[in-house]
Amino acid sequence: TLAIVVAAIAVHFILFPIHEVSTVKVLRAYSIANTIIFGFLFTSSEQLTFSFIGLATVNSTFLLVFVLLTLIRRLYFSPLSHFPGPKIAAISNIYLANEFRTGRGSHTLLKLHNQYNSDFIRIGPRELSIRNVEAVEAIYRGKYPRGTFYEVGAINGEFNLNTQRDYKLHTPWRRIW
């Protein structure tokens, strides 16, 4: 079990610095790891039931440690942790999604800005609500590339204004447009 905990911590610290993790790559690596672990468990015991129970134990321990580390990181070690806002919003996007689902989203944002008396409110694990108009331009001139989602629209690998992730290439194109 200690090896599983160490593996979960290692994977967490490998993935933590990556701004936007590719879900496909993570699921592929996770599936391969599960196949290898299952193969090891099956060859060592030659009992299918023991192999499935062992795999379930490995997965539940790994995921529990990984989720706990993610919660701790989002609450206390995130670059956004010093911004005011509800703790539930720092953990998951479900809080704000539910507010918008019920039609209260914009009212909730205004209420939070007034409640915390701040122009910047944390409304998600990686999201802020900004009431200060001057701050928006400074923020959108970010040093980080846009998310991998934008590459989906690149047809035949050709990038345009909407699909370009590199700010050095995107900025001159945006000025022309």
Secondary structure, DSSP 8 states (H G I E B T S, - for coil): -HHHHHHHHHHHHHHTT-SS--HHHHHHHHHHHHHHHHHHHHHHH--HHHHHHHHHHHHHHHHHHHHHHHHHIIIIISTTTTS-S-HHHHH-SHHHHHHHHTT-HHHHHHHHHHHHT-SEEEEETTEEEE--HHHHHHHHS-SS---GGGGGG-BTTB--TTT---HHHHHHHHHH-
